[in-house]
Amino acid sequence: MADDLHTRYMRAADIWDAYRAGCTTCQHDTRCAAGVRLFERFTRLQDAYLNRS
C-alpha cells in the first residue's frame, strides 16, 4: 500500500505543479477554486505518506 500511496502522492504533486504553472491565479498563497481542490488533494496525500506507519 505504501507504494500505491507514494505513486498517488507523486501524481498529485505533478498535477498540482502543472496546473499552477498554467494558472495566473494560483501563485504563492492565492488559488482559484480548481487550484484549491488540487492543492488540498496533494497536501492530504503528502500528509498521509509522510505520516504513514
Backbone hydrogen bonds in HBPLUS format (Angstrom, degrees):
<---DONOR---> <-ACCEPTOR-->    atom                        ^
c    i                          cat <-CA-CA->   ^        H-A-AA   ^      H-
h    n   atom  resd res      DA  || num        DHA   H-A  angle D-A-AA Bond
n    s   type  num  typ     dist DA aas  dist angle  dist       angle   num
A0005-LEU N   A0001-MET O   2.85 MM   4  6.13 159.7  1.89 156.5 162.6     1
A0006-HIS N   A0002-ALA O   2.82 MM   4  6.02 158.3  1.87 147.8 153.9     2
A0007-THR N   A0003-ASP O   2.91 MM   4  6.13 157.1  1.96 146.3 152.7     3
A0008-ARG N   A0004-ASP O   2.94 MM   4  6.20 162.2  1.97 150.9 155.2     4
A0009-TYR N   A0005-LEU O   2.86 MM   4  6.01 156.6  1.91 149.7 156.7     5
A0010-MET N   A0006-HIS O   2.89 MM   4  6.07 167.1  1.91 154.2 156.9     6
A0011-ARG N   A0007-THR O   2.94 MM   4  6.06 155.6  2.00 146.3 153.7     7
A0012-ALA N   A0008-ARG O   2.92 MM   4  6.06 157.7  1.97 144.8 150.7     8
A0013-ALA N   A0009-TYR O   2.99 MM   4  6.25 150.4  2.08 144.5 153.0     9
A0014-ASP N   A0010-MET O   2.94 MM   4  6.22 155.6  2.00 146.3 152.6    10
A0015-ILE N   A0011-ARG O   2.91 MM   4  6.17 161.1  1.94 152.5 157.5    11
A0016-TRP N   A0012-ALA O   2.92 MM   4  6.04 164.5  1.94 147.7 152.2    12
A0017-ASP N   A0013-ALA O   2.91 MM   4  6.05 165.3  1.93 149.8 154.2    13
A0018-ALA N   A0014-ASP O   2.95 MM   4  6.10 163.6  1.97 149.8 154.2    14
A0019-TYR N   A0015-ILE O   2.93 MM   4  6.06 160.5  1.96 149.7 155.5    15
A0020-ARG N   A0016-TRP O   2.87 MM   4  5.98 170.8  1.88 155.9 158.7    16
A0021-ALA N   A0017-ASP O   3.03 MM   4  6.12 149.1  2.13 143.3 151.2    17
A0022-GLY N   A0019-TYR O   3.05 MM   3  5.44 137.7  2.24 106.5 117.7    18
A0023-CYS N   A0019-TYR O   3.07 MM   4  6.16 119.2  2.45 145.2 161.7    19
A0023-CYS N   A0020-ARG O   3.40 MM   3  5.13 150.1  2.50  94.4 102.7    20
A0027-GLN N   A0025-THR O   2.93 MM   2  5.89 119.1  2.32 114.9  98.5    21
A0027-GLN N   A0030-THR O   3.02 MM   3  5.47 127.3  2.31 137.7 152.8    22
A0030-THR N   A0027-GLN O   2.94 MM   3  5.47 164.7  1.97 147.0 145.4    23
A0036-VAL N   A0032-CYS O   2.85 MM   4  6.11 149.4  1.94 155.8 163.9    24
A0037-ARG N   A0033-ALA O   3.31 MM   4  6.58 162.3  2.34 146.1 149.3    25
A0038-LEU N   A0034-ALA O   3.04 MM   4  6.35 162.9  2.07 152.2 156.6    26
A0039-PHE N   A0035-GLY O   2.83 MM   4  5.91 162.0  1.86 149.8 155.4    27
A0040-GLU N   A0036-VAL O   2.88 MM   4  6.00 160.6  1.92 151.2 156.6    28
A0041-ARG N   A0037-ARG O   3.07 MM   4  6.27 154.9  2.13 143.7 150.4    29
A0042-PHE N   A0038-LEU O   3.00 MM   4  6.24 163.9  2.03 148.0 152.5    30
A0043-THR N   A0039-PHE O   2.88 MM   4  6.14 167.0  1.89 154.6 157.7    31
A0044-ARG N   A0040-GLU O   2.90 MM   4  6.01 157.2  1.95 148.0 154.1    32
A0045-LEU N   A0041-ARG O   3.04 MM   4  6.23 166.7  2.05 153.6 156.8    33
A0046-GLN N   A0042-PHE O   2.85 MM   4  6.03 154.8  1.91 150.7 158.9    34
A0047-ASP N   A0043-THR O   2.88 MM   4  5.99 166.4  1.90 147.6 151.2    35
A0048-ALA N   A0044-ARG O   2.96 MM   4  6.16 161.6  2.00 146.2 151.8    36
A0049-TYR N   A0045-LEU O   2.90 MM   4  6.04 159.3  1.94 146.7 152.3    37
A0050-LEU N   A0046-GLN O   2.86 MM   4  6.05 170.3  1.87 158.3 161.0    38
A0051-ASN N   A0047-ASP O   2.90 MM   4  5.89 140.7  2.06 146.2 155.8    39
A0052-ARG N   A0049-TYR O   3.43 MM   3  5.37 169.0  2.44 104.7 106.1    40
